[in-house]
Amino acid sequence: MTIYSQHANRGKIQILATYQDSGGVVSKTVTSLADSRLAAPIVDALNRVSAFVTFPISIHDCRERRVRYYPLTHLAALTDVAGRADLLSGAHSLWYEYVCLRLHQALVDLESALVALPDTVSRAIRSELEVEERELRAALADYSGTSEEDEPEIERLWEFGHPFVKSDDGLDTLSDETREQLDDREAGFSAEEREKAVADLRVLVAVHSRVGEMRASLDDPSCRLFAEPYGSHGFYLTIEAPEPDDDDASWEIEIGLWEPDDPDEEYGEGTSATGNPVASCALPQAPSADELVRLLKSVDERPLLLAEWAETPVGAALAGTAMVVTSRHDS
């Protein structure tokens, strides 16, 4: 329910909390720093925390053509540092657990940004998180009609359906499209299948967050990572999680190649091309995030390794890995 920003004032950089109260939109100083480079990661993390905490309680859960509310359990993570691991253990729904994972990452980023700063700054930021949690809980109690008469007046206003947050995290986590996509994916899943899908999603998101500087994208937040390192000469790599309702499905690593739609052209920027699989590895067991990070880092450091892997015959392992090619797609 709060948007954060930084503002230069008298030689200092103020971190401001902006929210709506009964008189309109107001801003208050949370803390001050000497350098905007120190303030920027804190402001970024606070905005993500505020958005991921506020948004799920501001919309309806409309899965299975039923109108319900999302859980409130993630609110405790604002102030309960020891309990933040709980954000990574639920299985309510793909989208809600996806948001909880992003919230956990934002809180970790916030703590990292505070490590080298004075205690006064850390205390001010943690006090701000306490205010945010308290005001959100009070607003929710008022909305549901469960607030007590002697409760203090709410300072920060919250309105269901209209959260006052900076919601663009660069990944469309909170977009209607992402939520609908994930809701569609889990439609018809049993509780066990949904739990498995959530676990696989956590692996992919964890990997993506650790290789963010590479040319890797979370193509579909539910099941696939895509990487096309610069200088790979049109080769690319996909990492795909299995469908949880298919007992015979497995994690799959695929090397593909972009082929120009016009045979007289060479693949390059602006060329119309179609991606075609070349070699695939169906993994006998689910990979760890560490394994997948190593895989992506190896092709980022040596892009032409993809071309080498593309020549690997069935039954042989991709060079430098234990991943065995199980099928080829040669034309």
C-alpha positions, 0 to 999 in steps of 0.5 A: 500500500506504499510507493517508495522513492529517493529524493535529494535534500540538503546534501542527503538522499532521503528515502520517502514512503508515499501513501494515501491517507484521508487527506490525499497522497502524502510522503514521509521520510523513512531514512536518509543516506549519503549516496543515491547509489546506496539508496537505489537498491533499498528503494527498489527492494522496498517497492517490490516488497510492498507490491508483492505483499499488497497485491494478493490481498487486493484481488479475488482468487477466481480459480475454478469459477469460484470467487475467494480471497488469497491467503494472508499468511505472507504478511508475517514475512514483513517482520518475522525474519526467522519465518520467511522460509515459510514463503517457500513451503506453501502450495496454495496455487501456482500464482500465489506461491510465485508471488511469495517466491518473488517476495522472498527474493525481494526481502533477501535483496533488502537485507543484502542492501542493508548489510553495510549500512549503519544500524540507524538506517537498518532500524528505520527500514525495519520500522517501516516494514512494521508500519506497513504490516500493521497498517495492512492488517488494520485495513483488512480488519476494517474491510472485513468488519472484524476491527475492534472499536478501540483500535487506533485510526488507520493512517495508510488507506488501502482499497480492495481492487486498487492497491497503491503500489509500484507493481512493475518488477520487470517480470510481469509477476503481478499482471493479469496475464501471468496470473491467468496463465498460471491459473490455466496451467493448474486447472484440473491438477490434484493437490499433489500435482499442484504441489509438484508444479509449485516445486518445479516453478521454484527451481526455475525461478531460483535459477533465473534469479541467479543468472539474470545478467545472462541472456536467459528468460523465464519464457513461461513462468510455469515451466520453461527457461530459454537461453540464447547467449550472444555469439551462439550462431543461432543455437539456443537452449531450453530447460523445461519442467514436466507436466505434473499430471503426466507420470511418464514426463521428465525434465528436459534439456533441449538444444535448438537452432534458429533456421531462416525461413528464407533458405537464401538468407543467413540467420542474424538480427532481423531475420525471420526464422523458425526454431527447430530442436536438434538434440534433447536430454530427458533427465532421469531425475529432477535437476537441482537449481545449482546444476541448471545454473552451472549449465547456463553459465557454461554456455554463457561463457562458451556460446559455441558449446551449444553447437558442440552439444548439438552434435552429440549422438544419442546415448552420449553425455553433453560435453562437461555434463552428466546429461545424456542425449536421449533423442535427436531431431535431425531432418 
